[in-house]
């Protein structure tokens, strides 16, 4: 084989590997510091790069051994020249001293992050530093007592003014309140789903309405504060419900799909819309059944 053919094959191999790397989903994680004091905040950053030819997906971090989440995660999605970039920032801390390792987070199969070592230590202590002396008790000169009768006169005047105001105040007319009709949360949710199914709306409005129907139902039925929660917070709260894992996973996937449609301008297929609708409907029926 000639030298030119060898060089051509080498460059062809490099170009092929580069194209494969650019067309695959990647995920990586990093922290802003590798050594913290006990209770000191630490920023965990997870970045996912999804090419145009693959479905958009992200990870869910509920807990990390030896660490605690101290704030809501901030998820940011952006369109790039090669696909979609999703960046999650998690604020965590630890109250366990030692050398700990943040585990790898996996999207699927071999697509996962590296582990991240973090040292959690106590604040430095200098044994040669002088101790602060204990200060003597400082005597405070008591304030002079005011004459009690000034308070008595002031209280009497206020009482007199209050009595005059009550005597002159007219009683408001009695209004008979009409009891509001109570709507069953399940019936309301089913009617809303049927109305959404019969109407023709765009994908963003469709998934926004679908998520709102579920959030309102779960708030009225179970008292879960879901209306102002992010999808990640809501997913954590829904774990308290004893619904089947398969239905729970389908529901979570549907809610996350709605976020991608609303915030990442993802255009779902009709089959995706149908599956999301069925997942929300089955979850409501299951919660109603076990209630």
N, C-alpha and C positions, 0 to 999 in steps of 0.2 A: 504493500500500500504506500502510495506516495505521500510525501510530507504535506502537500496541499490538501489531500483528502483527509488526513488526520486532523489538521487544523480546522477544516470545514465541519467535520463531525463534532469536534469539541465545542465550537461556537453554537452549533445546532442544538446540542444537549443543554447548554446553558440557557438558550432562548426558550427551549421547551419547558425547563424547570421554572423559569421566570413566569411564563404564561400560566402554568398550573398554579403557582403560588398566588398570582393576582386574581385567579378565578375562584379561589376557595375562601370560605368563611374563616376568619381568625378571631381569637380572643386573647387578651392579655390583661394582667392585673399588676398594680404597683401601689406603693405607699409613699407618703411624703416624708417619712422618717423611719428609720429602722430601730430606734431606741427611744423609749418614752418613759416618763415617770408614771407611777401608779395614778390612775385617774386622768392622765393627760390625753387630750383629744388626738386622734390619729385619722388621717384621711386615706381611705382605701378607694382606689380608682380602677374601675373595670371598663375596658373598651372593646367593643365588638365591631368588626368590619364585615359587612355582608355584601357580596357582589350582586349585581342586578339579576343574575340568573338563579338566585336562591331565595327562599322565603325568609322574611325578617323574623328574627327571634332574639331573645335575651334571657338572662338568668334571673332567678329569684333567690335573694339571700335573706333567710329568716333568722339564722343564728350562726355564730362562729364560736367554737369552743375556746374558752378562756378570754373571750372578748364580748363586749356588749355594744349594741347599736344605741347611740345617744341622740340621734336626730333622724328625720325622714330622709330617705335617699333622694338625690336630685338626678333625674334621668333626662338626658339631652339627646335629641336625634337630629342628624344633619345629612343632607344629600351630598355625595361626593361624585367626582368624575368616574369612579369605578363602582359605585353602588351606594350603600347607606352606612353611615357611621353612628353607632349608639354608644353613649358614654354615661356611666353611672358613677356618682360620687357618694360614698357612704362614710359617715362620721362614726367612728368606733373608739372605744377605750378599753382598758383592762384594769382590774383591781387585784389580779393575781400576779405576784412578782415571779420572774423566771424567764427562761428562753422558750418562747412559743413559736409555733409555725402556723401561719394562715394557710389552710389547705387549698388545693387546686379546685377551681370552679369549672365544671364541664358543661358545654352546650350539648354535645352528643359524641359518643365514641372517643376518638383521639383529639377532638377539638376542645382543649381545656387550657387553663392558665398554669403557670409555674407556681409552686409553693413559695411563700414569702416568710422569712424568719424575722421575728421582732423580739427585742429584749425589753422586758418591763422591769424597771428598777425603782428602788427607793431614792429619795432625794439625798444628795451628798451630805455627809456630816463630817465636820472638822473637829476632831477631839482636842486640838490645841487651842480652839477658840475659847475665850473667857466666858464664864457664865454671867448672866445679868443678875445683879443683886436684887433681892426682894425689897421693894420700896416700903417705907413706913406708911401707916394709915394717915390720911390727910383729914384733919378735922374740918367740918363744914359748919359755919355759923348759921344757926337756924333763922329763917325769916321771921320777921315780926308778925304776930297774929293781928289780923284786922278785926275791927269791931264786928261782932256777929249781927248786930241789929241792922247794919247796912244790907246784908243779905236778906234779912227778914222783910225789910221794906220793899226791896226789889222783887222778891218772890210774891209778895202780896199784890203788887201792882200788876205783875204778869198774870196772876190768877184772876184778878178783877177784869182785865182786858179780855181774857179768854172766855169768861162767863158772859160778858156783854156780847161778844161775837157769836157765841152759841145761841143766845136768846134771839138775836136778830136774824140769824141764818134761817132761810126758808127750807123746809123739807122738800127734797126733789120728788117729783111724781113717780109713783110706782109703775114700773114697766114690766109687763109679763114677758119673759124671754121664751122664745119658741125653740124647743130642743132641736138641735141639729141632727139630721139623719146620719146614722152611722153606716158607713160603707165597709163591707168586709174586704180586708186587704187582698185576699186571694181572688175574689170576684173582680175587684178593680184591676188587678194585674192581668187576669185573663182577658178582660174586655180591652185593655190597652194593647195587649199583644195582638189580638184579633184586628183591632183598628190599624195597628202598624202594618200588619201583614196585607191588609186590603188597600192601603194607600201606596202611592208611588212617590218615593223620595230618593234623594241622592244617597250615596254610600255613607258620607259623614253624618248626615241627619239620621239615617237608619240606625247606625251603631250607637250614636249618642242617645237616641230614644230607647233603644234596647237596653243599654246599661242603666239609664234612669229608671226604667220600669222595674228592673231587678233591685236597684238600690232602694227605691221607695218601698217596695214590698218587704224587703228584709228588715228595713227600719221599723215599719209599722207592725210587722209580725213578730220579730225577735228583739226589737229595741236596739239593734246594732247601729251605731252612729256611722252610717255609710254614706250619707249625702255629701259630706265635705271631705271625705277621705280619698287619698290617691288609690289607684288600683293595687299597688303593692301593700298598703296598709289594710285595704279591704280583704285581700287574699289571706293575710295573716289572721284576721278576725273570723273569716269563714271557716277556718280549721276547727273552731269550736262546735260547728254543726256536725251532726253524725250522719252525713250523707255519704253515699258510696264513693270510693276513691275514683272510680272511672268517671262518674258524673261530676265530681269535684274538679278533676283534671280538665274535662271538657269545658266546664264553666270558666275556669281560670284562663284557658286558651281563648275563649270567646271574649272575655273582658280585655285581655291583652291585645287581641286583634282590633278591638274598638279603639284602643289607645294609638295603635299604629295607623289606623285609618284617620283619626282626628289630628294627630300631631306629626306623623311622618308622611302624610299624604299618600298612604298605601291604598291601592285600588284593588279590593278583593273581588274574587270571582263569585258568580251567583251561587255556586255550591258552598263557598265559604259563608255567605250570608245565610243560607238555609241551615247549615250546621250550627252556626252561632245562635240562630233563632231557636232551634230545637234544644240546644244545650241550656239556654236560659229558661225555656218553658219546662223542661224536665226537672231542672233544679228547683224551680218554684213549686212544682207538683210534689217533689220529694220532701221539701221542707214542710209543706202543708200536711203531708201524710204522717210525718213523724212528730208533728206538733201535738 
